[in-house]
């Protein structure tokens, strides 16, 4: 007679308790009503199992549940599995499928928790960028500075309208398009990363990057004109300084030196005698050697700020000194070529004088007297303005112009482009070739004299008529 669902198993709670007390480990208590259904005693208590023949004729044993499940509940599951077998569904495979579906659901649930843009940025993308990329910190700062207003939004809800609104707002505030292209690219890369499986197995946090096919608007006519104006302005700075301008800068530095000494003398004479006497100092202020180093090396201001005395390496075998450092700009990317800059006699004199006038000859060459650490990266601006004013320089000349002049002078002297690139910390010579490699303007002017005029061997009368017009 067929067992009813309400009394499906012959294994009762009482029979099970008696079995657990009296039987040995690995003993089995079988069911008289459900084929293959049984309980096995184990060290951890036991398990409900079903022994069956799968669809390929192989004998298999599937664990239904542990001993915490009551006999009636385990019997219901066994009957359900027997029904599945009749319907062509293998219980074990079905169980594995359910387990995988559950795991996938849990993974998806966990992933959805990081679908929020701000949370993904903070918990997933930040450690990824910092651990794997030298420019990670800079990239993260650019993303936060530009797109933090979207951090309360889920990533799949970011739209092209959001990007367009951000773009126009930043353009109106005067930000260069090249900067916006860089910043948008960084944000887009973050969403692309979120749309990939992190290990190749777990599902991606973001199903699809909603802005993957969106590009920034084409430049308007006004924007193209502004960009052209900016490029023209840059082009005008990539030239060799005139001797007049160089003399003006030197004169400004000399006057600034005297001005600082006079101010210090006045302070000492009016109750501040504890201040150091600067009268005998060649460099009474850090900006003066700072400026000379910029002039003689073409180094970026940021790299001069980062210099330490330990960057000066003396070679006893050839009695030479080299300045060895890694440019701050290349620290942000995956290549970090060190610059080995031979120190000329004039540059060595600058370092020697400044070193002799300092109390400490280790650590930062230019350090804050208050903190002992490197100076703030814009500390030179005020002093540079005063030097220009004292020297009678009325142009918008910035300190970076020393770098332009340095590269331009080396190009004019015929120094190989790759040699210049290594000296100034470029990866290759492409940027120098594109922007600095030109004929010296004076020589070019000399070559142009007479071009388009009448050949000197022609009739004088013809030449006179041509000129008189």
Legacy VTK file of the C-alpha trace (Angstrom):
# vtk DataFile Version 3.0
C-alpha trace
ASCII
DATASET POLYDATA
POINTS 469 float
0.000 0.000 0.000
1.353 3.447 -0.964
2.444 5.733 1.916
0.504 8.975 2.385
2.308 12.355 2.415
1.216 12.889 6.035
2.858 9.640 7.168
5.427 9.241 4.391
8.302 7.716 6.351
8.500 4.771 8.698
11.260 6.616 10.577
9.701 8.394 13.531
11.341 10.720 16.016
11.261 7.964 18.640
12.895 5.423 16.326
15.581 7.979 15.415
16.416 8.768 19.061
16.672 5.060 19.897
18.860 4.500 16.826
21.238 7.317 17.822
21.633 5.883 21.344
22.131 2.237 20.449
23.830 2.137 17.014
27.485 2.468 16.115
29.035 5.174 13.909
28.231 4.886 10.204
25.192 2.701 10.922
22.154 3.417 8.742
18.465 3.559 9.653
16.422 2.806 6.522
12.858 3.780 5.642
10.333 1.055 4.776
8.134 3.369 2.718
10.481 5.573 0.655
12.965 3.683 -1.490
16.591 4.633 -0.724
15.678 7.091 2.043
17.760 6.602 5.219
19.609 8.222 8.125
23.338 7.644 8.735
24.932 8.100 12.150
28.108 10.250 12.071
30.443 11.850 14.606
28.730 15.193 14.062
25.310 13.624 14.652
24.298 12.306 11.288
22.627 13.086 7.989
19.499 12.298 5.998
20.309 10.772 2.634
18.663 9.352 -0.450
20.183 6.495 -2.445
18.976 6.335 -6.018
19.839 5.396 -9.596
20.428 8.457 -11.794
19.222 8.920 -15.347
22.341 7.235 -16.714
21.887 4.130 -14.553
24.580 5.047 -12.011
23.965 4.463 -8.305
24.306 7.704 -6.343
23.788 8.910 -2.798
22.621 12.457 -2.124
22.645 14.205 1.251
19.226 15.675 1.946
19.943 17.484 5.214
21.756 17.205 8.530
20.401 15.698 11.787
18.755 18.969 12.816
15.939 18.314 10.311
12.965 16.380 11.668
12.161 12.965 10.095
8.876 14.140 8.540
10.541 17.155 6.868
13.423 14.996 5.551
10.854 12.489 4.212
9.013 15.268 2.351
12.262 16.306 0.684
13.038 12.680 -0.238
9.608 12.221 -1.811
10.034 15.481 -3.720
13.389 14.281 -5.062
11.829 10.963 -6.087
9.183 12.889 -8.001
11.896 14.928 -9.747
13.571 11.695 -10.834
10.340 10.583 -12.490
10.266 13.946 -14.277
13.825 13.450 -15.555
15.519 15.773 -13.026
18.594 14.476 -11.216
18.345 15.473 -7.504
22.071 16.060 -7.002
22.389 18.200 -10.102
19.282 20.068 -9.096
20.766 20.645 -5.659
24.028 21.911 -7.158
22.065 24.192 -9.466
20.130 25.650 -6.535
23.380 26.103 -4.613
24.971 27.954 -7.531
21.883 30.113 -8.003
21.977 30.986 -4.336
25.694 31.803 -4.477
25.157 33.943 -7.571
22.292 35.742 -5.861
24.479 36.420 -2.821
27.301 37.683 -5.019
24.900 39.899 -6.917
23.509 41.210 -3.663
27.035 41.986 -2.457
27.896 43.593 -5.783
24.756 45.740 -5.709
25.899 47.127 -2.392
28.820 48.707 -4.286
26.756 49.904 -7.215
26.626 53.298 -5.524
29.224 55.496 -7.265
30.687 56.956 -4.076
30.919 53.637 -2.285
32.544 51.946 -5.274
35.028 54.830 -5.584
35.927 54.680 -1.891
35.933 50.935 -1.179
36.873 49.294 -4.491
38.487 51.739 -6.906
40.640 53.719 -4.462
42.657 50.742 -3.142
42.894 49.338 -6.686
44.385 52.556 -8.092
46.714 53.179 -5.146
48.051 49.621 -5.166
48.588 49.277 -8.919
49.339 52.701 -10.413
51.924 55.334 -9.592
49.534 58.061 -10.702
46.691 56.509 -8.702
46.420 59.263 -6.107
46.367 62.014 -8.723
43.716 60.216 -10.803
41.525 59.634 -7.755
41.771 63.303 -6.794
40.699 64.339 -10.302
37.670 62.034 -10.165
36.606 63.265 -6.736
37.156 66.918 -7.611
35.059 66.709 -10.771
32.401 64.071 -10.126
31.735 63.944 -6.385
28.282 65.424 -7.125
27.435 62.040 -8.681
28.681 59.970 -5.722
25.201 59.612 -4.210
23.951 58.113 -7.496
24.163 54.453 -8.542
26.622 54.016 -11.403
24.021 52.575 -13.749
21.968 55.747 -13.303
24.717 58.103 -14.537
23.694 59.568 -17.901
25.272 61.447 -20.790
23.205 64.454 -19.667
25.103 64.443 -16.367
28.401 64.521 -18.252
27.231 67.219 -20.660
26.063 69.414 -17.764
29.419 68.953 -16.005
31.309 69.736 -19.220
29.520 73.036 -19.925
29.859 74.147 -16.313
33.613 73.510 -16.309
34.103 75.112 -19.726
32.339 78.269 -18.507
34.624 78.382 -15.479
37.636 78.569 -17.821
38.998 75.015 -17.576
40.953 73.912 -20.637
39.339 71.236 -22.794
42.454 69.058 -22.575
42.004 68.982 -18.794
38.329 68.048 -19.141
39.179 65.261 -21.594
41.643 63.860 -19.061
39.222 64.088 -16.129
36.284 62.608 -18.044
38.541 59.794 -19.250
39.467 58.996 -15.635
35.800 58.829 -14.553
34.838 56.754 -17.586
37.698 54.339 -16.896
36.374 53.847 -13.355
32.942 52.848 -14.690
34.571 50.565 -17.269
36.420 48.880 -14.418
33.164 48.431 -12.487
31.653 46.743 -15.555
34.300 43.993 -15.501
34.482 40.904 -13.318
37.218 41.510 -10.767
38.458 37.914 -10.785
36.956 36.434 -13.941
34.433 34.412 -11.968
32.244 36.701 -9.882
29.749 38.889 -11.745
30.685 42.512 -12.504
29.338 45.141 -10.152
28.041 47.196 -13.061
26.246 45.307 -15.817
27.158 47.868 -18.462
28.873 51.265 -18.410
26.037 53.667 -19.281
28.441 56.272 -20.755
30.884 53.933 -22.521
29.880 55.237 -25.979
29.545 58.883 -24.995
32.165 61.396 -26.132
32.545 65.007 -25.092
31.012 67.607 -27.442
33.074 68.875 -30.361
34.748 72.220 -29.817
32.676 75.237 -30.739
34.192 77.955 -32.924
34.774 80.123 -29.846
36.432 77.230 -28.013
38.672 76.452 -30.997
39.747 80.080 -31.142
40.462 80.062 -27.408
42.502 76.869 -27.741
44.429 78.314 -30.661
45.129 81.425 -28.615
46.362 79.277 -25.748
48.634 77.234 -28.032
49.987 80.403 -29.631
50.754 81.779 -26.176
52.608 78.587 -25.276
54.470 78.663 -28.576
55.655 82.199 -27.872
57.212 81.016 -24.597
59.154 78.158 -26.144
61.919 80.434 -27.336
65.401 81.474 -26.324
65.434 84.389 -23.907
67.077 87.514 -25.249
70.270 88.749 -23.616
68.365 91.845 -22.535
65.804 89.728 -20.677
68.530 87.634 -19.054
70.255 90.806 -17.830
66.965 92.109 -16.471
66.449 88.890 -14.505
69.990 89.042 -13.113
69.533 92.689 -12.191
66.252 91.849 -10.461
67.922 89.109 -8.435
70.765 91.428 -7.415
68.362 94.154 -6.303
66.206 91.611 -4.461
69.314 90.368 -2.642
70.137 93.907 -1.464
66.521 94.577 -0.537
66.372 91.502 1.721
69.623 92.465 3.418
68.394 96.009 4.029
65.117 94.764 5.518
66.994 92.396 7.818
69.359 95.183 8.957
66.364 97.374 9.731
64.692 94.593 11.719
67.849 93.922 13.747
68.199 97.633 14.467
64.622 97.844 15.773
64.497 95.256 18.532
65.007 92.021 16.606
68.685 91.481 17.227
68.123 87.742 17.582
67.638 87.475 13.825
70.631 86.245 11.824
72.814 88.877 10.179
72.488 88.423 6.402
74.960 91.095 5.330
77.763 88.672 4.413
75.495 86.096 2.818
75.631 85.655 -0.943
72.178 84.091 -0.875
70.191 85.803 1.897
66.988 84.114 0.690
66.237 80.607 -0.611
64.543 81.888 -3.763
67.812 83.223 -5.180
69.600 79.830 -5.492
66.223 78.294 -6.387
66.012 80.649 -9.374
69.610 79.930 -10.424
68.977 76.168 -10.353
65.899 76.658 -12.565
68.000 78.767 -14.943
70.899 76.312 -15.173
68.991 72.996 -15.292
65.598 73.677 -16.870
64.057 71.706 -14.001
60.377 72.071 -13.236
59.733 74.088 -10.056
58.041 71.042 -8.471
61.222 69.005 -8.965
63.430 71.702 -7.444
61.198 71.801 -4.361
61.612 68.025 -4.003
65.419 68.064 -4.258
67.432 66.739 -1.343
71.146 67.106 -0.697
71.341 63.353 -1.163
70.382 63.834 -4.836
73.857 65.271 -5.445
76.181 62.366 -6.215
79.945 62.921 -6.304
82.069 60.587 -8.458
85.578 60.419 -7.023
86.958 58.612 -10.065
86.421 61.471 -12.489
85.975 64.277 -9.941
82.483 65.107 -11.181
79.097 65.660 -9.569
75.721 64.656 -10.948
72.231 65.603 -9.880
70.202 62.369 -9.835
66.441 62.569 -9.342
63.107 61.226 -10.572
60.841 63.956 -12.017
57.580 64.302 -10.102
55.622 64.213 -13.361
56.910 60.768 -14.312
56.274 59.421 -10.810
52.590 59.609 -11.735
52.879 57.176 -14.606
54.068 53.618 -15.031
57.567 54.581 -16.195
59.893 56.446 -13.864
63.195 57.209 -15.609
65.763 58.786 -13.343
67.451 61.926 -14.594
71.229 62.036 -14.296
72.143 65.675 -14.788
75.867 66.556 -14.980
76.549 69.480 -12.651
78.421 72.313 -14.381
80.953 74.492 -12.547
78.441 77.344 -12.313
75.699 75.065 -10.981
78.102 73.458 -8.515
79.019 76.901 -7.202
75.310 77.618 -6.559
74.928 74.401 -4.543
78.210 74.948 -2.662
77.355 78.515 -1.662
73.859 77.607 -0.494
75.186 74.567 1.380
77.818 76.632 3.201
75.170 79.137 4.275
72.813 76.489 5.708
72.745 74.926 9.161
71.667 71.529 7.812
73.179 69.743 4.831
70.853 66.730 4.764
67.256 66.377 3.664
65.459 68.950 1.536
67.681 71.562 -0.094
64.852 74.096 0.213
62.873 73.402 3.363
60.397 75.262 5.501
62.005 76.817 8.587
58.755 76.186 10.453
58.114 72.518 9.571
61.483 71.304 8.299
59.707 69.729 5.348
59.625 70.743 1.678
58.284 74.190 0.884
54.776 74.636 -0.481
54.771 74.208 -4.268
53.744 77.809 -4.995
56.055 79.469 -2.481
58.188 80.985 -5.257
55.426 83.027 -6.898
55.585 86.079 -4.597
59.380 86.292 -4.799
59.388 85.844 -8.571
56.935 88.737 -8.964
59.189 90.983 -6.872
62.300 90.017 -8.848
60.507 90.804 -12.121
59.318 94.150 -10.790
62.815 95.103 -9.605
64.335 94.008 -12.916
61.840 96.010 -14.955
60.290 92.919 -16.574
56.761 93.873 -17.544
55.803 90.676 -19.401
53.889 87.750 -17.951
57.126 85.761 -17.792
56.789 82.819 -15.408
59.508 80.751 -13.785
58.709 77.824 -16.090
60.164 79.961 -18.905
63.630 78.923 -17.703
62.747 75.382 -18.768
61.621 76.561 -22.196
64.811 78.586 -22.581
67.019 75.689 -21.450
65.530 73.269 -23.991
65.488 75.875 -26.777
69.148 76.786 -26.234
70.229 73.144 -26.360
68.225 72.625 -29.570
69.847 75.697 -31.112
73.280 74.312 -30.222
72.509 71.117 -32.115
72.409 68.849 -29.056
70.698 65.553 -30.023
67.013 65.505 -29.144
67.271 62.255 -27.156
70.094 63.712 -25.069
67.944 66.748 -24.254
64.992 64.496 -23.460
67.052 62.541 -20.920
68.294 65.744 -19.275
64.817 67.176 -18.811
63.082 63.933 -17.849
61.060 63.172 -20.992
60.239 59.596 -21.969
61.357 60.240 -25.552
62.181 63.121 -27.866
58.778 63.464 -29.545
57.561 66.428 -27.494
60.833 68.310 -27.953
60.937 67.570 -31.679
57.363 68.787 -32.110
57.619 71.971 -30.049
61.235 73.104 -29.763
63.191 71.815 -32.736
63.292 74.860 -34.942
65.855 77.120 -36.566
67.269 79.882 -34.457
65.163 82.978 -35.248
68.193 85.194 -35.820
69.716 82.803 -38.353
66.355 82.349 -40.020
65.963 86.124 -40.399
69.402 86.340 -41.992
68.453 83.622 -44.464
65.216 85.422 -45.336
66.912 88.685 -46.183
66.543 89.235 -49.930
64.222 86.280 -50.533
61.662 87.312 -53.161
63.784 90.230 -54.384
65.356 90.750 -57.810
68.408 88.569 -58.495
71.590 90.502 -57.783
72.851 89.729 -61.279
69.820 91.435 -62.865
69.668 94.907 -64.384
70.118 97.644 -61.744
67.527 99.779 -63.453
65.014 96.948 -63.240
65.786 96.498 -59.540
65.421 100.239 -58.910
62.107 100.344 -60.736
60.871 97.332 -58.728
61.808 98.904 -55.412
60.495 102.396 -56.281
57.359 100.812 -57.413
LINES 1 470
469 0 1 2 3 4 5 6 7 8 9 10 11 12 13 14 15 16 17 18 19 20 21 22 23 24 25 26 27 28 29 30 31 32 33 34 35 36 37 38 39 40 41 42 43 44 45 46 47 48 49 50 51 52 53 54 55 56 57 58 59 60 61 62 63 64 65 66 67 68 69 70 71 72 73 74 75 76 77 78 79 80 81 82 83 84 85 86 87 88 89 90 91 92 93 94 95 96 97 98 99 100 101 102 103 104 105 106 107 108 109 110 111 112 113 114 115 116 117 118 119 120 121 122 123 124 125 126 127 128 129 130 131 132 133 134 135 136 137 138 139 140 141 142 143 144 145 146 147 148 149 150 151 152 153 154 155 156 157 158 159 160 161 162 163 164 165 166 167 168 169 170 171 172 173 174 175 176 177 178 179 180 181 182 183 184 185 186 187 188 189 190 191 192 193 194 195 196 197 198 199 200 201 202 203 204 205 206 207 208 209 210 211 212 213 214 215 216 217 218 219 220 221 222 223 224 225 226 227 228 229 230 231 232 233 234 235 236 237 238 239 240 241 242 243 244 245 246 247 248 249 250 251 252 253 254 255 256 257 258 259 260 261 262 263 264 265 266 267 268 269 270 271 272 273 274 275 276 277 278 279 280 281 282 283 284 285 286 287 288 289 290 291 292 293 294 295 296 297 298 299 300 301 302 303 304 305 306 307 308 309 310 311 312 313 314 315 316 317 318 319 320 321 322 323 324 325 326 327 328 329 330 331 332 333 334 335 336 337 338 339 340 341 342 343 344 345 346 347 348 349 350 351 352 353 354 355 356 357 358 359 360 361 362 363 364 365 366 367 368 369 370 371 372 373 374 375 376 377 378 379 380 381 382 383 384 385 386 387 388 389 390 391 392 393 394 395 396 397 398 399 400 401 402 403 404 405 406 407 408 409 410 411 412 413 414 415 416 417 418 419 420 421 422 423 424 425 426 427 428 429 430 431 432 433 434 435 436 437 438 439 440 441 442 443 444 445 446 447 448 449 450 451 452 453 454 455 456 457 458 459 460 461 462 463 464 465 466 467 468
